[in-house]
Amino acid sequence: MAAGQLTVCVRCPACGEPIELGATLRAELKRNVIGIDTEPIHAHIRQAHPEQDQDRQ
């Protein structure tokens, strides 16, 4: 079974700042599955773009 830690790099579409997301690779039912932690995106929006965070509530 494959398993491991990965890092997924994305850019904020509003400001272009790079955001690193932690990810895990694991095998489920004979398939590789990647779980991505999206909390860093939400934290970035709350800190750098509070007006956009308000729109979502």
N, CA, C and O atoms as a Tinker XYZ file with bonds, in Angstrom:
   228  protein
     1  N      0.831000   -1.184000    0.000000    73     2
     2  CA     0.000000    0.000000    0.000000    64     1     3
     3  C      0.869000    1.239000    0.000000    63     2     4     5
     4  O      1.835000    1.337000    0.756000    81     3
     5  N      0.519000    2.174000   -0.847000    73     3     6
     6  CA     1.246000    3.436000   -0.895000    64     5     7
     7  C      0.682000    4.378000    0.150000    63     6     8     9
     8  O     -0.529000    4.441000    0.358000    81     7
     9  N      1.561000    5.102000    0.798000    73     7    10
    10  CA     1.152000    6.107000    1.771000    64     9    11
    11  C      2.268000    7.128000    1.882000    63    10    12    13
    12  O      3.445000    6.792000    1.755000    81    11
    13  N      1.898000    8.364000    2.116000    73    11    14
    14  CA     2.934000    9.374000    2.261000    64    13    15
    15  C      2.364000   10.759000    2.425000    63    14    16    17
    16  O      1.154000   10.971000    2.344000    81    15
    17  N      3.258000   11.694000    2.657000    73    15    18
    18  CA     2.903000   13.096000    2.823000    64    17    19
    19  C      3.305000   13.855000    1.563000    63    18    20    21
    20  O      4.378000   13.628000    1.004000    81    19
    21  N      2.437000   14.753000    1.126000    73    19    22
    22  CA     2.683000   15.556000   -0.060000    64    21    23
    23  C      2.442000   17.020000    0.269000    63    22    24    25
    24  O      1.820000   17.340000    1.281000    81    23
    25  N      2.931000   17.901000   -0.580000    73    23    26
    26  CA     2.609000   19.318000   -0.486000    64    25    27
    27  C      2.063000   19.751000   -1.835000    63    26    28    29
    28  O      2.674000   19.504000   -2.875000    81    27
    29  N      0.910000   20.397000   -1.805000    73    27    30
    30  CA     0.280000   20.910000   -3.014000    64    29    31
    31  C      0.397000   22.429000   -2.964000    63    30    32    33
    32  O     -0.020000   23.051000   -1.988000    81    31
    33  N      0.955000   23.021000   -3.995000    73    31    34
    34  CA     1.118000   24.472000   -4.052000    64    33    35
    35  C      0.078000   25.067000   -4.992000    63    34    36    37
    36  O     -0.059000   24.635000   -6.137000    81    35
    37  N     -0.654000   26.064000   -4.496000    73    35    38
    38  CA    -1.649000   26.775000   -5.299000    64    37    39
    39  C     -1.408000   28.273000   -5.123000    63    38    40    41
    40  O     -0.664000   28.682000   -4.232000    81    39
    41  N     -2.027000   29.081000   -5.958000    73    39    42
    42  CA    -1.940000   30.538000   -5.837000    64    41    43
    43  C     -3.333000   31.099000   -5.592000    63    42    44    45
    44  O     -4.322000   30.628000   -6.154000    81    43
    45  N     -3.386000   32.114000   -4.741000    73    43    46
    46  CA    -4.640000   32.808000   -4.478000    64    45    47
    47  C     -5.058000   33.517000   -5.769000    63    46    48    49
    48  O     -4.257000   34.264000   -6.331000    81    47
    49  N     -6.275000   33.311000   -6.252000    73    47    50
    50  CA    -6.686000   33.974000   -7.490000    64    49    51
    51  C     -6.850000   35.491000   -7.328000    63    50    52    53
    52  O     -6.792000   36.226000   -8.313000    81    51
    53  N     -7.053000   35.959000   -6.101000    73    51    54
    54  CA    -7.247000   37.396000   -5.874000    64    53    55
    55  C     -5.930000   38.172000   -5.850000    63    54    56    57
    56  O     -5.842000   39.264000   -6.412000    81    55
    57  N     -4.902000   37.608000   -5.198000    73    55    58
    58  CA    -3.653000   38.366000   -5.045000    64    57    59
    59  C     -2.423000   37.643000   -5.601000    63    58    60    61
    60  O     -1.350000   38.241000   -5.685000    81    59
    61  N     -2.555000   36.387000   -5.976000    73    59    62
    62  CA    -1.443000   35.645000   -6.554000    64    61    63
    63  C     -0.451000   35.089000   -5.552000    63    62    64    65
    64  O      0.560000   34.507000   -5.946000    81    63
    65  N     -0.718000   35.256000   -4.265000    73    63    66
    66  CA     0.205000   34.752000   -3.244000    64    65    67
    67  C      0.190000   33.219000   -3.237000    63    66    68    69
    68  O     -0.883000   32.616000   -3.266000    81    67
    69  N      1.367000   32.582000   -3.199000    73    67    70
    70  CA     1.398000   31.118000   -3.142000    64    69    71
    71  C      0.932000   30.611000   -1.776000    63    70    72    73
    72  O      1.251000   31.193000   -0.740000    81    71
    73  N      0.177000   29.523000   -1.797000    73    71    74
    74  CA    -0.333000   28.892000   -0.582000    64    73    75
    75  C      0.014000   27.417000   -0.657000    63    74    76    77
    76  O     -0.309000   26.749000   -1.639000    81    75
    77  N      0.671000   26.905000    0.380000    73    75    78
    78  CA     1.021000   25.487000    0.424000    64    77    79
    79  C     -0.016000   24.719000    1.227000    63    78    80    81
    80  O     -0.368000   25.107000    2.342000    81    79
    81  N     -0.497000   23.639000    0.658000    73    79    82
    82  CA    -1.489000   22.799000    1.310000    64    81    83
    83  C     -0.867000   21.448000    1.610000    63    82    84    85
    84  O     -0.208000   20.858000    0.754000    81    83
    85  N     -1.074000   20.961000    2.811000    73    83    86
    86  CA    -0.617000   19.629000    3.151000    64    85    87
    87  C     -1.559000   18.590000    2.568000    63    86    88    89
    88  O     -2.767000   18.816000    2.489000    81    87
    89  N     -1.024000   17.478000    2.170000    73    87    90
    90  CA    -1.842000   16.413000    1.585000    64    89    91
    91  C     -1.281000   15.068000    2.016000    63    90    92    93
    92  O     -0.091000   14.937000    2.302000    81    91
    93  N     -2.148000   14.080000    2.058000    73    91    94
    94  CA    -1.724000   12.721000    2.371000    64    93    95
    95  C     -2.164000   11.791000    1.254000    63    94    96    97
    96  O     -3.252000   11.933000    0.697000    81    95
    97  N     -1.317000   10.858000    0.947000    73    95    98
    98  CA    -1.614000    9.845000   -0.064000    64    97    99
    99  C     -1.817000    8.526000    0.655000    63    98   100   101
   100  O     -0.988000    8.115000    1.467000    81    99
   101  N     -2.923000    7.867000    0.353000    73    99   102
   102  CA    -3.190000    6.573000    0.979000    64   101   103
   103  C     -3.955000    5.692000   -0.005000    63   102   104   105
   104  O     -4.533000    6.175000   -0.978000    81   103
   105  N     -3.946000    4.411000    0.268000    73   103   106
   106  CA    -4.664000    3.452000   -0.569000    64   105   107
   107  C     -5.991000    3.109000    0.097000    63   106   108   109
   108  O     -6.037000    2.789000    1.284000    81   107
   109  N     -7.065000    3.178000   -0.677000    73   107   110
   110  CA    -8.391000    2.790000   -0.208000    64   109   111
   111  C     -9.049000    1.941000   -1.294000    63   110   112   113
   112  O     -9.147000    2.356000   -2.449000    81   111
   113  N     -9.486000    0.778000   -0.916000    73   111   114
   114  CA   -10.178000   -0.110000   -1.860000    64   113   115
   115  C     -9.404000   -0.266000   -3.164000    63   114   116   117
   116  O     -9.973000   -0.166000   -4.251000    81   115
   117  N     -8.101000   -0.511000   -3.047000    73   115   118
   118  CA    -7.204000   -0.745000   -4.182000    64   117   119
   119  C     -7.022000    0.483000   -5.072000    63   118   120   121
   120  O     -6.623000    0.352000   -6.230000    81   119
   121  N     -7.310000    1.674000   -4.547000    73   119   122
   122  CA    -7.107000    2.907000   -5.303000    64   121   123
   123  C     -6.296000    3.875000   -4.450000    63   122   124   125
   124  O     -6.415000    3.886000   -3.225000    81   123
   125  N     -5.479000    4.680000   -5.099000    73   123   126
   126  CA    -4.757000    5.726000   -4.383000    64   125   127
   127  C     -5.665000    6.926000   -4.205000    63   126   128   129
   128  O     -6.305000    7.378000   -5.154000    81   127
   129  N     -5.719000    7.439000   -2.988000    73   127   130
   130  CA    -6.575000    8.570000   -2.652000    64   129   131
   131  C     -5.705000    9.667000   -2.066000    63   130   132   133
   132  O     -4.830000    9.400000   -1.242000    81   131
   133  N     -5.946000   10.906000   -2.491000    73   131   134
   134  CA    -5.213000   12.041000   -1.946000    64   133   135
   135  C     -6.185000   12.878000   -1.122000    63   134   136   137
   136  O     -7.222000   13.310000   -1.626000    81   135
   137  N     -5.850000   13.103000    0.135000    73   135   138
   138  CA    -6.628000   13.978000    1.009000    64   137   139
   139  C     -5.892000   15.303000    1.148000    63   138   140   141
   140  O     -4.729000   15.328000    1.551000    81   139
   141  N     -6.570000   16.417000    0.813000    73   139   142
   142  CA    -5.927000   17.727000    0.829000    64   141   143
   143  C     -6.523000   18.566000    1.951000    63   142   144   145
   144  O     -7.742000   18.688000    2.069000    81   143
   145  N     -5.649000   19.145000    2.774000    73   143   146
   146  CA    -6.061000   20.033000    3.862000    64   145   147
   147  C     -6.258000   21.433000    3.290000    63   146   148   149
   148  O     -5.283000   22.086000    2.918000    81   147
   149  N     -7.507000   21.907000    3.212000    73   147   150
   150  CA    -7.805000   23.207000    2.617000    64   149   151
   151  C     -7.808000   24.349000    3.636000    63   150   152   153
   152  O     -8.065000   25.496000    3.270000    81   151
   153  N     -7.529000   24.057000    4.895000    73   151   154
   154  CA    -7.553000   25.109000    5.922000    64   153   155
   155  C     -6.612000   26.277000    5.614000    63   154   156   157
   156  O     -6.987000   27.416000    5.892000    81   155
   157  N     -5.407000   26.067000    5.053000    73   155   158
   158  CA    -4.561000   27.221000    4.738000    64   157   159
   159  C     -5.211000   28.208000    3.754000    63   158   160   161
   160  O     -4.949000   29.408000    3.828000    81   159
   161  N     -6.044000   27.721000    2.847000    73   159   162
   162  CA    -6.754000   28.623000    1.926000    64   161   163
   163  C     -7.736000   29.484000    2.713000    63   162   164   165
   164  O     -7.791000   30.700000    2.523000    81   163
   165  N     -8.506000   28.858000    3.590000    73   163   166
   166  CA    -9.484000   29.595000    4.384000    64   165   167
   167  C     -8.796000   30.602000    5.302000    63   166   168   169
   168  O     -9.290000   31.717000    5.470000    81   167
   169  N     -7.673000   30.229000    5.892000    73   167   170
   170  CA    -6.928000   31.142000    6.754000    64   169   171
   171  C     -6.410000   32.334000    5.955000    63   170   172   173
   172  O     -6.455000   33.466000    6.436000    81   171
   173  N     -5.925000   32.092000    4.753000    73   171   174
   174  CA    -5.434000   33.179000    3.903000    64   173   175
   175  C     -6.566000   34.146000    3.571000    63   174   176   177
   176  O     -6.380000   35.361000    3.642000    81   175
   177  N     -7.724000   33.626000    3.213000    73   175   178
   178  CA    -8.866000   34.488000    2.878000    64   177   179
   179  C     -9.275000   35.321000    4.085000    63   178   180   181
   180  O     -9.544000   36.515000    3.954000    81   179
   181  N     -9.323000   34.695000    5.263000    73   179   182
   182  CA    -9.711000   35.439000    6.473000    64   181   183
   183  C     -8.724000   36.566000    6.776000    63   182   184   185
   184  O     -9.131000   37.649000    7.197000    81   183
   185  N     -7.424000   36.315000    6.562000    73   183   186
   186  CA    -6.415000   37.316000    6.911000    64   185   187
   187  C     -6.190000   38.348000    5.818000    63   186   188   189
   188  O     -6.165000   39.546000    6.101000    81   187
   189  N     -6.028000   37.912000    4.584000    73   187   190
   190  CA    -5.643000   38.820000    3.502000    64   189   191
   191  C     -6.828000   39.431000    2.767000    63   190   192   193
   192  O     -6.692000   40.493000    2.160000    81   191
   193  N     -7.976000   38.785000    2.809000    73   191   194
   194  CA    -9.140000   39.251000    2.050000    64   193   195
   195  C    -10.400000   39.163000    2.909000    63   194   196   197
   196  O    -11.331000   38.439000    2.557000    81   195
   197  N    -10.445000   39.888000    4.030000    73   195   198
   198  CA   -11.595000   39.753000    4.932000    64   197   199
   199  C    -12.917000   40.152000    4.283000    63   198   200   201
   200  O    -13.969000   39.642000    4.668000    81   199
   201  N    -12.878000   41.061000    3.301000    73   199   202
   202  CA   -14.124000   41.462000    2.632000    64   201   203
   203  C    -14.719000   40.298000    1.841000    63   202   204   205
   204  O    -15.941000   40.196000    1.741000    81   203
   205  N    -13.891000   39.420000    1.278000    73   203   206
   206  CA   -14.389000   38.252000    0.557000    64   205   207
   207  C    -14.915000   37.209000    1.521000    63   206   208   209
   208  O    -15.877000   36.508000    1.206000    81   207
   209  N    -14.299000   37.093000    2.696000    73   207   210
   210  CA   -14.761000   36.158000    3.706000    64   209   211
   211  C    -16.149000   36.568000    4.186000    63   210   212   213
   212  O    -16.985000   35.705000    4.449000    81   211
   213  N    -16.406000   37.853000    4.303000    73   211   214
   214  CA   -17.717000   38.360000    4.737000    64   213   215
   215  C    -18.795000   37.981000    3.725000    63   214   216   217
   216  O    -19.924000   37.673000    4.106000    81   215
   217  N    -18.451000   38.004000    2.432000    73   215   218
   218  CA   -19.425000   37.675000    1.376000    64   217   219
   219  C    -19.907000   36.245000    1.466000    63   218   220   221
   220  O    -21.027000   35.949000    1.049000    81   219
   221  N    -19.095000   35.353000    1.997000    73   219   222
   222  CA   -19.445000   33.933000    2.056000    64   221   223
   223  C    -20.321000   33.602000    3.243000    63   222   224   225
   224  O    -20.892000   32.512000    3.292000    81   223
   225  N    -20.447000   34.503000    4.201000    73   223   226
   226  CA   -21.218000   34.198000    5.408000    64   225   227
   227  C    -22.658000   34.587000    5.260000    63   226   228
   228  O    -23.447000   34.398000    6.186000    81   227
